[in-house]
Amino acid sequence: MILLAIAAALPGVFWDAPPDTAAALREAGIRRIVVPAEQVAAWKQVEGIAVAAGDPRQAVKVRTPAVNYRFDQASASRVPWIDSNGWRFLRQPDGRFFYDSGGAAAALAAAEAFAWGANAMVKTDAAGLKPLGDMLAFAAGIESAAMQPVVDFGFVDDGSATAGEVMNLLVRHTLLFRVVKAPDPKLKLTVQLGSRKYPLEAAKNPGAMAQMVRADLTDERRSLRIYGSAVVVGRVESAPGRVRVHLVNYDGGRKVNGLRVRVAGRYANYRLAAAGNPDLALMDYDAQPDATEFTLPELKTYAVIDLLK
């Protein structure tokens, strides 16, 4: 089931090569680029490619999203560490961001930026052009709708590195929050480092702090839960009568099979769009009175599921 194709805000492709490389862009399906200001005039002479000026030096450089498998000496197991930039987007919602991601990682960068609604540019190499072009074409087909982020709790960000590390872990565990200046009684919970409940000493272990927050929130009150993978991060948006679930597989080179998802609220119908798998359908769809569960048979890099009342 594919969502209706309506124009959506897409990450920009930063391209600092000369206009004689236009054929490579066209072959990758890329028709819009961001170039250094001094190259705009030359690129405007090229037919079929729209250009805008951009300067990566004026943007926040972010990591290429990925999964690094670390050897945990205590448990003798491979522990996946997700390099996600979601917390940076939450910290600077009006920021401009820049990825320098070669090869297939360019597609994952574009998926992450689109899922989080970030204002971002992606620079890539020749090997990354086709994967990036394919991901942008997929994202352009996602229905554009006025939606608000679904959040379960607030996080008071003091701008410190410690707060950033904790937010990073919260995002990686798909704990949905927004940055607040003070406790908001409308939210289920507010996390403020340095408070009696969340001491700074405990925050020195961001993973333990994330688990503390999860325990206080309780799984029963979470709006989104993901089962079956430690490398998938989710985000939820809502509009009257619907929610939209974004699922990003940070191990983009290896698909995840049998991903089970639980979303708070009853939704009788769904629409699914999965990058690289246009015929995919959900399995074991179960709309319960207080929650909706389903299985995504496989996730290559990125999927968007609209759940409808």
C-alpha positions in Angstrom: 0.0 0.0 0.0 1.7 3.2 -1.2 0.9 6.7 0.1 -0.3 9.3 -2.3 2.5 11.3 -3.8 2.4 14.9 -2.7 5.4 17.1 -2.5 7.3 17.1 0.8 10.2 18.9 2.2 13.3 17.0 1.3 17.0 17.1 2.4 19.1 19.0 -0.1 21.9 17.4 -2.1 25.1 19.5 -1.7 27.2 19.2 -4.8 30.4 21.2 -5.3 31.5 19.6 -8.5 31.3 21.6 -11.8 28.4 21.6 -14.2 30.0 19.1 -16.5 28.9 16.5 -13.9 25.2 17.1 -14.5 24.9 13.9 -16.4 25.8 11.8 -13.3 23.1 13.7 -11.3 20.5 13.1 -14.0 21.3 9.4 -14.1 20.8 9.2 -10.4 17.4 10.9 -10.7 18.6 14.1 -8.8 17.0 17.2 -10.2 17.6 19.7 -7.3 21.0 20.5 -5.8 22.6 23.0 -3.4 25.9 24.4 -4.6 28.5 27.0 -3.2 27.3 30.5 -4.0 30.1 31.1 -6.5 28.9 28.2 -8.6 25.2 29.2 -8.8 25.5 31.2 -12.0 27.3 28.4 -13.9 24.8 25.8 -12.7 21.8 27.9 -13.8 22.9 27.4 -17.3 22.3 23.7 -17.0 18.8 22.6 -18.1 16.7 20.3 -15.9 18.5 20.8 -12.6 17.3 23.4 -10.1 20.0 25.0 -8.0 20.2 27.0 -4.7 23.1 28.4 -2.8 24.3 26.8 0.4 27.4 26.9 2.7 28.2 23.8 4.8 30.3 26.1 7.0 27.2 27.8 8.2 25.6 24.4 9.1 26.1 22.0 12.0 28.1 19.0 10.7 26.5 15.8 11.9 27.7 12.2 11.9 27.0 9.7 9.2 24.2 7.5 10.7 25.4 4.0 11.2 25.6 1.1 13.6 28.9 0.1 15.3 29.0 -3.3 16.9 31.0 -3.1 20.1 32.4 -6.0 22.1 31.0 -5.8 25.6 33.6 -7.3 28.0 31.1 -7.7 30.8 28.6 -9.8 28.8 30.9 -11.1 26.1 28.3 -10.1 23.5 28.2 -7.7 20.5 26.3 -4.6 21.6 25.1 -2.4 18.7 25.9 1.3 19.2 23.7 3.5 17.0 25.1 6.8 15.6 21.9 8.8 15.4 21.5 12.5 15.1 17.9 12.7 16.3 18.9 14.3 19.6 20.8 17.0 17.7 17.6 17.8 15.7 15.6 18.0 19.0 18.2 20.3 20.6 18.2 22.6 17.6 14.8 22.4 15.9 15.5 25.5 13.8 19.1 24.4 12.9 20.7 23.8 9.5 22.6 20.5 9.3 25.2 19.0 7.0 26.1 15.3 6.3 29.2 14.2 4.4 28.2 10.6 3.7 29.7 8.5 0.9 28.3 5.5 -0.8 25.1 3.8 0.4 25.3 5.7 3.7 24.0 8.8 1.9 20.6 7.2 1.5 20.5 6.5 5.3 21.5 10.1 6.0 18.6 11.4 3.8 16.2 9.0 5.5 17.2 10.1 9.0 16.9 13.8 8.1 13.5 13.3 6.4 12.2 11.1 9.3 13.1 13.9 11.8 12.0 16.7 9.6 15.5 18.2 9.8 16.7 21.0 7.6 19.7 19.2 6.2 22.1 19.0 3.3 23.7 15.7 2.2 27.0 15.7 0.4 28.0 12.4 -1.2 30.4 10.9 -3.7 29.8 9.2 -7.1 29.0 5.9 -5.4 26.4 7.5 -3.2 24.5 9.4 -5.9 22.1 6.6 -7.0 21.2 5.4 -3.5 20.7 9.1 -2.5 18.6 9.8 -5.5 16.4 6.7 -4.9 15.8 7.6 -1.2 14.9 11.2 -2.2 12.5 9.9 -4.8 10.9 7.6 -2.2 10.6 10.5 0.3 9.1 12.7 -2.3 6.3 10.2 -2.6 5.3 10.4 1.1 2.1 12.3 1.6 2.7 15.7 3.0 0.5 16.5 6.0 0.4 18.9 8.9 1.5 16.8 11.8 2.9 17.3 15.3 5.5 15.1 17.0 4.1 12.6 19.5 5.9 13.0 22.9 5.6 11.1 26.1 7.8 13.3 28.3 9.8 16.5 28.5 13.5 16.9 28.9 15.0 20.1 30.3 18.1 20.6 28.2 20.8 22.7 29.9 23.0 22.7 26.8 25.6 20.6 28.4 27.5 17.6 26.9 26.0 15.4 29.6 22.5 16.4 28.6 23.3 15.7 25.0 24.6 12.2 25.8 21.5 11.4 27.8 19.2 12.7 25.0 21.2 10.6 22.5 20.5 7.5 24.5 16.8 8.4 24.9 16.5 8.7 21.2 18.3 5.4 20.5 15.9 3.6 22.8 12.9 5.2 21.0 11.8 7.1 24.1 9.7 10.0 22.7 10.4 13.4 24.2 10.7 17.0 23.5 13.0 19.7 24.9 11.3 21.9 27.4 12.4 24.9 29.5 10.5 23.8 32.6 8.2 21.0 33.7 5.0 20.7 31.7 2.0 19.4 33.6 0.5 18.2 30.3 3.3 15.7 29.8 3.5 12.3 31.6 6.9 13.1 32.9 9.7 15.7 33.0 13.4 14.8 33.2 15.7 17.5 34.6 19.3 16.5 35.2 20.6 17.7 38.6 17.2 17.3 40.2 16.6 15.1 43.2 15.0 12.5 41.0 17.7 12.6 38.3 21.0 13.5 39.9 24.0 14.5 37.8 26.1 11.7 39.2 23.6 9.2 37.7 23.7 11.0 34.4 27.4 10.2 34.0 26.1 6.8 32.8 23.7 7.9 30.0 22.6 4.4 29.3 21.6 3.8 32.9 19.8 7.2 33.0 17.8 6.2 29.9 16.7 3.0 31.6 15.8 5.0 34.7 13.6 7.3 32.6 12.0 4.3 30.9 11.2 2.8 34.2 9.6 6.0 35.5 7.6 6.5 32.3 6.7 2.7 32.2 6.3 0.8 29.0 2.5 0.8 29.4 2.5 4.6 28.9 4.8 4.7 25.9 3.3 5.8 22.6 5.7 3.6 20.6 7.4 0.3 21.3 9.6 -1.7 18.9 10.4 -5.4 19.4 12.9 -7.6 17.6 15.7 -5.2 16.8 18.2 -3.0 18.6 19.2 -1.1 15.4 15.8 0.4 14.5 14.8 3.8 15.9 11.2 5.1 15.6 9.5 8.4 15.7 5.8 9.2 15.7 3.7 12.2 14.5 0.0 12.8 14.8 -2.9 14.6 13.1 -6.6 14.3 13.8 -7.7 10.7 13.1 -4.2 9.4 12.3 -0.6 8.8 13.4 2.5 8.4 11.3 5.3 6.0 12.4 8.8 6.5 11.0 11.1 3.5 11.3 14.8 3.9 10.4 17.1 0.9 10.2 20.5 2.3 11.2 22.2 -0.9 9.9 21.2 0.0 6.4 23.4 -2.6 4.8 21.5 -5.4 6.6 17.7 -5.7 6.5 15.8 -6.4 9.7 13.2 -9.2 9.5 10.0 -9.6 11.6 9.9 -6.2 13.3 7.0 -6.0 15.7 5.6 -2.6 16.5 3.1 -1.4 19.1 1.5 2.0 18.9 -0.8 3.5 21.6 -4.4 4.0 20.4 -6.8 2.0 18.2 -6.3 2.4 14.4 -8.4 0.2 12.1 -6.6 0.9 8.9 -3.1 1.6 7.7 -1.0 2.7 4.7 2.6 1.6 4.3 5.5 2.9 2.3 8.8 1.0 2.5 11.9 2.2 0.7 13.1 -0.4 -1.8 10.1 -2.6 -1.2 6.9 -1.1 -2.8 4.8 -4.2 -2.5 5.4 -4.8 1.2 2.3 -5.3 3.5 2.0 -5.5 7.2 1.4 -8.8 8.9 -0.6 -9.8 12.0 -2.3 -6.5 12.2 -4.2 -6.2 15.5 -6.2 -3.1 16.4 -6.8 -3.5 20.2 -9.0 -1.1 22.2 -6.0 0.8 23.6 -3.2 -0.1 21.2 -2.4 -1.2 17.6 0.2 -3.9 16.9 1.6 -5.1 13.7 4.6 -6.9 12.2 6.7 -5.3 9.4 8.1 -8.4 7.6 11.3 -6.7 6.6 12.9 -3.3 6.9 15.7 -2.4 4.6 16.4 1.2 5.5 13.3 3.3 6.0 9.6 2.8 6.2 6.6 5.1 6.9 3.3 3.7 8.3 0.2 5.8 8.5 -2.3 4.4 11.0 -5.9 5.6 10.4 -8.9 5.6 12.6 
